[in-house]
Amino acid sequence: MEEEQSDVWFNNCAGYTLNYTNKVSEERDSITIYGIVKFCSSNKAIQGAEISFYGNSDSVMFHTKTDAKGYYEIKVSRGYYCRIQADSWGGGLTIPDVDLGVVGDAGGAMNIDIKLLRRYLLINYFPLTRKDIRQIKKNRKKNKN
């Protein structure tokens, strides 16, 4: 197990994309945030992943969960968030210092797709699947080139 986990850390493919979209919101003081949460090693959508938006006081301002296809959508207030946190049973990711809806009149929506790095937990053990291992090997070959 230790060797497999070290392969996951070595091939860290976790990340996120932030893209304003042309979806129009009728409310000028809010912005719709939507996207998909997946494990990066397997590209598998994560049901029940939690996405939390933390305000200036580092307290949760808004919170949502992903559906069976890893999709989430939430309407939040425009402005500064000290972080957006995505967590699931087997992984997590923090997006620090985000200003949402402050780029001109961006249409009132932002797509944030998130890829989590799978990690092992002592309480909830999630072994790597064969697909995970194949993807890790593929990533390693790509990174060597």
C-alpha positions, -999 to +999 in steps of 0.1 A: +000+000+000+028+025+008+043+022-027+009+027-043+002+058-022+037+072-030+029+068-067-002+088-062+016+116-044+044+116-071+019+118-099-002+146-082-027+155-109-050+175-086-062+209-097-090+231-107-101+255-135-119+288-130-138+300-161-164+328-164-192+317-187-219+335-205-248+321-184-268+352-174-279+357-138-309+379-131-295+389-098-267+414-099-254+407-064-249+370-068-231+346-091-239+310-100-210+286-095-211+252-111-189+223-121-178+187-118-157+171-091-136+140-101-107+120-089-078+130-111-061+096-113-092+077-125-113+106-139-142+092-120-169+116-109-174+119-071-209+117-056-214+135-023-182+157-025-186+188-004-178+222-017-176+250+009-171+287+004-153+305+032-157+343+038-133+368+053-138+355+089-128+320+077-163+307+083-184+288+059-206+312+039-221+287+014-220+250+011-232+223-014-227+187-024-222+170-057-249+147-073-244+112-086-226+125-116-202+147-096-221+179-107-228+208-084-244+242-088-248+269-062-256+306-061-233+326-039-228+363-032-203+382-054-171+391-037-140+378-019-137+343-004-106+334+015-109+299+002-131+273-016-127+239-001-136+206-019-136+174+001-147+138-003-141+106+015-109+100-003-095+134-013-095+171-009-084+204-025-082+241-014-086+270-038-072+300-020-081+337-023-108+339-049-128+370-060-160+358-075-180+379-099-157+409-099-145+408-135-167+434-151-201+421-161-189+385-166-224+371-172-231+361-136-217+325-137-184+307-132-175+271-140-151+256-115-142+220-123-122+203-096-099+172-097-090+157-063-060+137-055-071+104-040-055+099-006-057+071+019-075+076+052-069+054+083-106+051+090-119+047+054-094+027+033-098+032-004-073+010-023-062+020-058-082+003-086-065-012-116-077+018-136-061+042-111-028+023-114-030+023-153-037+061-153-007+067-129+016+048-152+003+067-182+008+100-164+044+090-155+052+081-191+038+114-203+058+134-177+090+117-187+086+128-224 
